[in-house]
């Protein structure tokens, strides 16, 4: 049974607000991440883009936990909702998404071994 079924109306509204709030946080973190994208010297442009991507992901992850703790507190609610459960789900998604992006870059990038091998 999904944990939101037994939750109060207030908890359900908080659960509906999480994607909107974290989407806004992610957008702001992405904008801030663009300031990390700098090519210096002979470093590849892809390395600079990766720094921006990692910076935005780390910033989003750092801001997500305090938001979840403010919404749900440290303890599991009567409806079975835990800020930490939601946070670890978010982290798993971020890590998976970043891994997919890195894998895609590895196989399609012009400066990678795999990218050169399959052309």
N, C-alpha and C positions, 0 to 999 in steps of 0.2 A: 504494500500500500504506500503511495507517495506520502512523504512526511507533511505536505501542506494540507492534506485532507482534514486532519484533526486539528489544524491550527486555528487561532482566532482570526477574526476579520482584520485586525490591526497587523498581525504577522503576515497575512496574505498580501496586504497592500505593501508592506515592506519588501516582500519577495518579488512583487511586480515592479517595484522601484529599483531594485538592484541592477538589472541590466541597463536601465536608462542612466543611472548615476555612474556606474562603472564605464559605460560607453563614453560619457562626457569626460570622465577622468582619463580614459585612454586617448581620446582626441587631444586633450590638453597635453598629455605626456608625449604624444607623437609630435606635436608642434614644438615642445621643448626639446625632443630628441633630434629635431632637424638642426639645432644649434650645435650638436655634438659632431655633425657630419663635416669634417674638414680633411682635405688631402694635404698632407705635409710631406715634402720631399718626394721620394720615389715610392711612397706607399700607394697601393692600388686603390682606385675609386671604390671597389667592392668592399674593401676593408673599412673604409670610411663610412659606407652605408651600413655595414654590420654594426659598427659602434653606435650609430644612431638608433638602429633597431633594438639592440641590447639595452641601450640607455632608456629608451621608452618603455620597454618591457619591465625592466627593473623598477623604474619610477612608478609604473602602474601597479606593480605588485606591492611596492612599499606603501602606496596610498590606499590600496584596497582593504588591507587588514584593519586599519583604524576606522574606516567607514563601516565595515561589517561589525566590528566590535561596538561602535556607537549605535548601530541599528538593533543588534541582537544581544549584546552583552557577552560576558565570558562563559556563562553557563548555558547548557542546552535548555531550550524552552520546553513547555509542556507539549507543544506540537512536534517535538523532536528536532527542532531547528538549532543548529550550532553554527556560529560565525566561523569556527575553524573548519568545519566540514565544507562549507561553501567556499572558504578561502583556498583550501587544498584542491578543490575542484577547479577553481579559477587558475591556480598554479599549474595543474596538470594540463589544462587547455593551452595556457601560454607556452609551456615547455614543448608541447606537441606541435603547436603552430609554428614556433620558432624552428623546431627540428625539421618540419616539412619545408619551411623556407630555405633553410641551409642545405637540405638535400636537393631541392630544386636548383639552387644556385650551383651546387657541385656538379650536377649533370648537365646544366645548360650554360654555365659560365665560360667565358672565352679563355680565362687564365687558369682553368683547372685541368687536371689530368684527364678526368672522365669526359669533360667537355671537348677536349682535343681529340680524344680517342674515338669518339662517335661521330665526328664530322667527316 
